[in-house]
Amino acid sequence: MRLDLLPSILKWTLVLLFLETAPLYSATSGDDAAAMLRNSVDEVLSIAYSGHGNLAERVRPSLEKCFAFDIVTRQAMGPGWRQFSSTDQKRVTELFSELVIRTYSARVVGTQQPKIVYGTSVELGPDRREIPTRVTASTGGDPFAVVYRLIKLPAGWRIYDVLIEGVSFVANYRAQFDQIIQKGGAPAVIRILETKLAAPADSHS
């Protein structure tokens, strides 16, 4: 898959995460990961569909609370991440996080809201959970699977990957950035991310 197709993948990942939800079960006090995901949906929707001004800046604090951007970035870069200097790692994380936030913000307003039904949270390990959902478009059609993977950090549960119909968006990024890193290292990744962010937001399609 080409790098220019990544924003489209990311668009669906983020739009599906933050659209209107329909719970299959009630989260209990012991189901902190599911509660975090549900609360994040409510919070971002409230911000996105009210108020004025720069949407990316308004939703940034909420997105930073629910995504582990450092982990997502590290996973997206793959083994090549270890070749980056600490300065490059910081810069790539900043740029990649900005791309995630900006791509979401450019598309959330005005989108039709599908129905999302949560399944039962699955324990992947002491500090990891997987929460499956079924998504049905507002216009009807067959539902499709979107699975969220969360990790327990000192600050709480955070999303570190999303799978759509079994395909991980982190794995998609990794496959492409691996080639870029092999050819040009961190400088090449930084150049590509800066180029994407220098383009108008609505060009990220």
SULNOR-V483224 format. One line per field, one symbol per residue. phi: phi as a letter, one per 40 degrees, with the letter a starting at -180 (. if undefined). burial: 1 if it has 24 or more other ideal C-beta (glycine too) atoms within 12 Angstrom, else 0. Layout:
# SULNOR-V483224
phi = ???
burial = ???
This chain:
# SULNOR-V483224
phi = .ccccddcccdcdccccbcdbbccaccbccbcccccccccdcccccccbagbhccdcccddccccbbccccdcccccgdcdcccccccdcccccccccccccccccbccgcccccbbccccbccidbbbbbcbbbbcccggccbcbbbbbbcbdchcbcbabbbfgbcccccccdccdcccccbgddccccccccccccddcccb
burial = 0010011011111111111110100010001011111111101110110000001101110111011111111111110110010001001110111111111111111010111101101000000111111111000000001111111000001111111100011111111111011000110111011001100010010
